[in-house]
Amino acid sequence: MTQIAARTPAPTGRDWFLAAVLSPSVITAVAVQGIGFLVWMLVVRHVKLGVAFAISGAFFYLLLALLSWLLYGERLTPWQWVGLVLISTGVALVSLTAQAG
């Protein structure tokens, strides 16, 4: 494997930049980031920033736990489950309080 890598010249300069910018993974990442930004702007327009930020933070932890289980087979400890429940409960309380007030 190192012999093949040693014989294959790595792109440099403008060729490297174009290869990086035009790669499907970079284009997909930029598109997902742009869509996420637009969704965030729509959410912040309709919900208080503190509530929106709390919800997105809690969603991040839940999504991370789910993806790590699905993609890597990781299992959460009981204390990690307790933490996720506490975070989710706190966010639900903040959201309900914000809607009531």
Sequence and secondary structure as in RCSB ss.txt:
>XXXX:A:sequence
MTQIAARTPAPTGRDWFLAAVLSPSVITAVAVQGIGFLVWMLVVRHVKLGVAFAISGAFFYLLLALLSWLLYGER
LTPWQWVGLVLISTGVALVSLTAQAG
>XXXX:A:secstr
 HHHHHHS    HHHHHHHHHTSHHHHHHHHHHHHHHHHHHHHHHHS HHHHHHHHHHHHHHHHHHHHHHHH   
  HHHHHHHHHHHHHHHHHHHHHHH 
